[in-house]
Amino acid sequence: MESISKYWNQVSSSTFLMLLNVGLVVSIGISVPIAVTVSKLISPVSRSLADVCRTVFIWLFGITITLTIGTDP
């Protein structure tokens, strides 16, 4: 994100980017209670493994979005 105004202009002009942002917020809101439950019921090691996998999937998703629709006008 180079400038907030450029970011806001791109997000506000694209419904898809707005939905991606909302999806990110929702996924973070869902993952925290699930992580706490996993730590209580299974083990903290399982939670750590799930966190690493989640990070890798988010990283790959971001790269995919950038390569497919991320263009600089």
DSSP file (Angstrom, degrees, kcal/mol; ACC not computed):
  #  RESIDUE AA STRUCTURE BP1 BP2  ACC     N-H-->O    O-->H-N    N-H-->O    O-->H-N    TCO  KAPPA ALPHA  PHI   PSI    X-CA   Y-CA   Z-CA
    1    1 A M              0   0    0      0, 0.0     3,-0.1     0, 0.0     0, 0.0   0.000 360.0 360.0 360.0 106.4    0.0    0.0    0.0
    2    2 A E        +     0   0    0      1,-0.3     2,-0.4     2,-0.1     3,-0.1   0.889 360.0   5.1 -81.0 -41.2    1.9    3.0   -1.2
    3    3 A S     >  -     0   0    0      1,-0.1     4,-2.3     0, 0.0    -1,-0.3  -0.999  61.4-135.0-145.5 144.2   -0.7    5.6   -0.3
    4    4 A I  H  > S+     0   0    0     -2,-0.4     4,-3.0     1,-0.2     5,-0.2   0.878 106.3  54.2 -66.3 -37.5   -4.0    5.4    1.5
    5    5 A S  H  > S+     0   0    0      2,-0.2     4,-2.3     1,-0.2    -1,-0.2   0.908 109.7  47.0 -65.6 -40.0   -5.8    7.6   -1.0
    6    6 A K  H  > S+     0   0    0      2,-0.2     4,-2.1     1,-0.2    -2,-0.2   0.920 114.0  48.9 -65.3 -42.8   -4.8    5.3   -3.9
    7    7 A Y  H  X S+     0   0    0     -4,-2.3     4,-2.7     1,-0.2     5,-0.2   0.947 112.2  47.6 -59.6 -49.6   -5.8    2.3   -1.9
    8    8 A W  H  X S+     0   0    0     -4,-3.0     4,-2.8     1,-0.2     5,-0.2   0.891 110.5  52.0 -63.0 -39.8   -9.2    3.7   -1.0
    9    9 A N  H  X S+     0   0    0     -4,-2.3     4,-1.2    -5,-0.2    -1,-0.2   0.914 112.4  45.7 -62.4 -42.3   -9.9    4.8   -4.6
   10   10 A Q  H  X S+     0   0    0     -4,-2.1     4,-0.6     2,-0.2    -2,-0.2   0.918 116.5  44.2 -67.5 -43.2   -9.1    1.3   -5.9
   11   11 A V  H >< S+     0   0    0     -4,-2.7     3,-0.9     1,-0.2     7,-0.4   0.914 113.3  49.8 -69.7 -42.0  -11.2   -0.5   -3.2
   12   12 A S  H 3< S+     0   0    0     -4,-2.8    -1,-0.2     1,-0.2    -2,-0.2   0.756 111.9  49.0 -70.4 -22.0  -14.1    1.9   -3.4
   13   13 A S  H 3< S+     0   0    0     -4,-1.2     2,-0.5    -5,-0.2    -1,-0.2   0.543 106.7  62.5 -92.3  -6.2  -14.3    1.5   -7.2
   14   14 A S    <X  -     0   0    0     -3,-0.9     4,-1.8    -4,-0.6    -1,-0.1  -0.956  57.1-166.7-125.8 116.9  -14.1   -2.3   -7.2
   15   15 A T  H  > S+     0   0    0     -2,-0.5     4,-2.5     1,-0.2     5,-0.2   0.868  93.0  57.2 -64.4 -36.4  -16.8   -4.4   -5.6
   16   16 A F  H  > S+     0   0    0      1,-0.2     4,-2.1     2,-0.2    -1,-0.2   0.924 107.4  46.0 -62.4 -45.7  -14.5   -7.5   -5.8
   17   17 A L  H  > S+     0   0    0      2,-0.2     4,-2.1     1,-0.2    -1,-0.2   0.873 111.5  52.8 -65.4 -36.0  -11.8   -5.8   -3.8
   18   18 A M  H  X S+     0   0    0     -4,-1.8     4,-2.3    -7,-0.4    -2,-0.2   0.915 109.5  48.6 -64.6 -42.0  -14.3   -4.6   -1.2
   19   19 A L  H  X S+     0   0    0     -4,-2.5     4,-2.7     1,-0.2    -2,-0.2   0.874 108.9  53.7 -65.8 -36.8  -15.6   -8.1   -0.8
   20   20 A L  H  X S+     0   0    0     -4,-2.1     4,-2.1     2,-0.2    -1,-0.2   0.910 109.6  48.3 -62.4 -41.6  -12.1   -9.4   -0.4
   21   21 A N  H  X S+     0   0    0     -4,-2.1     4,-2.0     2,-0.2    -2,-0.2   0.918 112.7  47.0 -64.9 -43.7  -11.5   -6.9    2.4
   22   22 A V  H  X S+     0   0    0     -4,-2.3     4,-2.5     1,-0.2    -2,-0.2   0.910 111.3  52.6 -64.2 -41.3  -14.7   -7.8    4.1
   23   23 A G  H  X S+     0   0    0     -4,-2.7     4,-2.6     1,-0.2    -1,-0.2   0.873 107.2  52.6 -61.3 -38.0  -13.9  -11.5    3.7
   24   24 A L  H  X S+     0   0    0     -4,-2.1     4,-2.0     2,-0.2    -1,-0.2   0.927 110.4  46.8 -63.4 -45.5  -10.5  -10.9    5.3
   25   25 A V  H  X S+     0   0    0     -4,-2.0     4,-2.2     1,-0.2    -2,-0.2   0.918 114.4  47.4 -63.3 -43.6  -12.0   -9.2    8.4
   26   26 A V  H  X S+     0   0    0     -4,-2.5     4,-1.9     1,-0.2    -2,-0.2   0.907 110.3  52.0 -65.0 -42.1  -14.6  -12.0    8.7
   27   27 A S  H  X S+     0   0    0     -4,-2.6     4,-2.3     1,-0.2    -1,-0.2   0.879 110.7  47.7 -65.3 -36.5  -12.0  -14.7    8.4
   28   28 A I  H  X S+     0   0    0     -4,-2.0     4,-1.6     2,-0.2    -1,-0.2   0.914 110.9  52.1 -67.5 -41.9   -9.9  -13.2   11.1
   29   29 A G  H  < S+     0   0    0     -4,-2.2    -2,-0.2     1,-0.2    -1,-0.2   0.817 115.2  41.8 -63.1 -31.0  -12.9  -12.8   13.3
   30   30 A I  H  X S+     0   0    0     -4,-1.9     4,-1.5     2,-0.1    -1,-0.2   0.847 109.7  57.1 -82.9 -36.9  -13.8  -16.5   12.9
   31   31 A S  H  X S+     0   0    0     -4,-2.3     4,-2.5    -5,-0.2    -2,-0.2   0.817  97.6  60.9 -70.3 -30.0  -10.3  -17.8   13.2
   32   32 A V  H  X S+     0   0    0     -4,-1.6     4,-2.0     2,-0.2    -1,-0.2   0.959 107.3  42.2 -65.3 -51.0   -9.5  -16.4   16.6
   33   33 A P  H  > S+     0   0    0      0, 0.0     4,-2.2     0, 0.0    -1,-0.2   0.880 115.2  52.0 -63.3 -34.5  -12.3  -18.2   18.5
   34   34 A I  H  X S+     0   0    0     -4,-1.5     4,-2.6     2,-0.2    -2,-0.2   0.913 108.2  51.3 -65.2 -41.2  -11.5  -21.4   16.6
   35   35 A A  H  X S+     0   0    0     -4,-2.5     4,-2.2     1,-0.2    -1,-0.2   0.892 109.8  49.3 -63.5 -39.7   -7.9  -21.2   17.5
   36   36 A V  H  X S+     0   0    0     -4,-2.0     4,-2.0     2,-0.2    -1,-0.2   0.914 111.5  49.3 -65.4 -41.9   -8.7  -20.8   21.2
   37   37 A T  H  X S+     0   0    0     -4,-2.2     4,-2.7     1,-0.2     5,-0.3   0.909 110.1  50.6 -63.6 -42.7  -11.0  -23.8   21.0
   38   38 A V  H  X>S+     0   0    0     -4,-2.6     4,-2.7     1,-0.2     5,-0.8   0.908 109.4  51.6 -61.8 -41.4   -8.4  -25.9   19.3
   39   39 A S  H  <5S+     0   0    0     -4,-2.2    -1,-0.2     1,-0.2    -2,-0.2   0.891 114.3  43.2 -62.7 -39.0   -5.9  -24.9   22.0
   40   40 A K  H  <5S+     0   0    0     -4,-2.0    -2,-0.2    -5,-0.1    -1,-0.2   0.907 124.2  33.0 -73.2 -41.7   -8.3  -26.0   24.8
   41   41 A L  H  <5S+     0   0    0     -4,-2.7    -2,-0.2    -5,-0.2    -3,-0.2   0.841 133.6  12.7 -89.0 -35.2   -9.5  -29.2   23.2
   42   42 A I  T  <5S-     0   0    0     -4,-2.7    -3,-0.2    -5,-0.3    -4,-0.1   0.771 108.3 -67.7-108.5 -83.5   -6.5  -30.6   21.3
   43   43 A S     >< -     0   0    0     -5,-0.8     4,-1.6     1,-0.1     3,-0.2  -0.952  27.1-111.9-171.1 155.0   -3.1  -29.0   21.9
   44   44 A P  H  > S+     0   0    0      0, 0.0     4,-2.3     0, 0.0     5,-0.1   0.809 115.9  60.9 -63.4 -28.6   -1.2  -25.8   21.5
   45   45 A V  H  > S+     0   0    0      2,-0.2     4,-2.3     1,-0.2     5,-0.2   0.909 103.3  50.0 -64.7 -40.8    1.1  -27.6   19.0
   46   46 A S  H  > S+     0   0    0     -3,-0.2     4,-2.3     1,-0.2    -1,-0.2   0.883 109.7  51.5 -63.5 -38.2   -1.9  -28.2   16.8
   47   47 A R  H  X S+     0   0    0     -4,-1.6     4,-2.4     2,-0.2    -2,-0.2   0.915 108.8  50.6 -64.9 -42.2   -2.9  -24.6   17.0
   48   48 A S  H  X S+     0   0    0     -4,-2.3     4,-2.1     1,-0.2    -2,-0.2   0.913 110.7  49.0 -62.3 -42.2    0.6  -23.5   16.0
   49   49 A L  H  X S+     0   0    0     -4,-2.3     4,-2.3     1,-0.2    -1,-0.2   0.908 111.1  49.8 -63.1 -42.2    0.5  -25.9   13.0
   50   50 A A  H  X S+     0   0    0     -4,-2.3     4,-2.5     1,-0.2    -2,-0.2   0.884 109.5  52.2 -64.1 -38.6   -2.9  -24.5   12.0
   51   51 A D  H  X S+     0   0    0     -4,-2.4     4,-2.2     2,-0.2    -2,-0.2   0.897 109.7  48.7 -64.6 -40.4   -1.6  -20.9   12.3
   52   52 A V  H  X S+     0   0    0     -4,-2.1     4,-2.2     2,-0.2    -2,-0.2   0.928 112.6  47.9 -65.2 -44.4    1.4  -21.7   10.0
   53   53 A C  H  X S+     0   0    0     -4,-2.3     4,-2.5     1,-0.2    -2,-0.2   0.906 110.8  51.6 -62.8 -41.5   -0.9  -23.3    7.4
   54   54 A R  H  X S+     0   0    0     -4,-2.5     4,-2.5     1,-0.2    -1,-0.2   0.916 109.3  50.5 -61.9 -42.7   -3.3  -20.4    7.5
   55   55 A T  H  X S+     0   0    0     -4,-2.2     4,-2.4     1,-0.2    -1,-0.2   0.913 110.9  48.4 -62.1 -43.1   -0.4  -18.0    7.0
   56   56 A V  H  X S+     0   0    0     -4,-2.2     4,-2.6     2,-0.2    -2,-0.2   0.915 112.1  49.0 -64.5 -42.9    0.9  -20.0    4.0
   57   57 A F  H  X S+     0   0    0     -4,-2.5     4,-2.5     2,-0.2    -2,-0.2   0.903 112.3  47.7 -65.0 -40.7   -2.6  -20.1    2.4
   58   58 A I  H  X S+     0   0    0     -4,-2.5     4,-2.6     2,-0.2    -1,-0.2   0.908 112.1  50.6 -65.5 -40.8   -3.2  -16.4    2.9
   59   59 A W  H  X S+     0   0    0     -4,-2.4     4,-2.2    -5,-0.2    -2,-0.2   0.933 112.6  45.6 -61.6 -47.1    0.2  -15.7    1.4
   60   60 A L  H  X S+     0   0    0     -4,-2.6     4,-2.4     2,-0.2    -2,-0.2   0.885 112.2  51.8 -64.4 -39.0   -0.5  -17.9   -1.6
   61   61 A F  H  X S+     0   0    0     -4,-2.5     4,-2.6     2,-0.2     5,-0.2   0.920 109.6  49.9 -63.3 -43.5   -4.0  -16.3   -2.0
   62   62 A G  H  X S+     0   0    0     -4,-2.6     4,-2.4     1,-0.2    -2,-0.2   0.900 111.3  48.1 -62.6 -41.4   -2.4  -12.9   -2.0
   63   63 A I  H  X S+     0   0    0     -4,-2.2     4,-2.5     2,-0.2    -1,-0.2   0.912 111.5  50.9 -64.8 -42.0    0.1  -13.8   -4.6
   64   64 A T  H  X S+     0   0    0     -4,-2.4     4,-2.0     2,-0.2     5,-0.3   0.928 111.7  46.6 -61.9 -45.7   -2.6  -15.4   -6.8
   65   65 A I  H  X>S+     0   0    0     -4,-2.6     4,-2.6     1,-0.2     5,-1.1   0.919 112.9  50.4 -62.5 -43.8   -4.8  -12.2   -6.6
   66   66 A T  H  X5S+     0   0    0     -4,-2.4     4,-0.6     1,-0.2    -2,-0.2   0.910 113.7  43.9 -62.3 -42.8   -1.8  -10.0   -7.3
   67   67 A L  H  <5S+     0   0    0     -4,-2.5    -1,-0.2    -5,-0.2    -2,-0.2   0.795 121.0  39.1 -74.8 -27.6   -0.7  -12.0  -10.4
   68   68 A T  H  <5S+     0   0    0     -4,-2.0    -2,-0.2    -5,-0.2    -3,-0.2   0.904 137.2   3.8 -92.4 -44.3   -4.2  -12.4  -11.8
   69   69 A I  H  <5S+     0   0    0     -4,-2.6     2,-1.2    -5,-0.3    -3,-0.2   0.480  95.6 108.3-121.9  -3.3   -6.0   -9.1  -11.2
   70   70 A G     << +     0   0    0     -5,-1.1     2,-0.4    -4,-0.6    -1,-0.0  -0.633  40.6 152.8 -82.4  98.2   -3.4   -6.8   -9.7
   71   71 A T        -     0   0    0     -2,-1.2    -4,-0.0    -3,-0.0    -3,-0.0  -0.941  42.5-130.1-123.7 148.3   -2.5   -4.3  -12.3
   72   72 A D              0   0    0     -2,-0.4    -2,-0.0     1,-0.1     0, 0.0  -0.865 360.0 360.0 -98.2 114.5   -1.2   -0.8  -11.8
   73   73 A P              0   0    0      0, 0.0    -1,-0.1     0, 0.0    -2,-0.0   0.512 360.0 360.0 -68.3 360.0   -3.3    1.7  -13.9
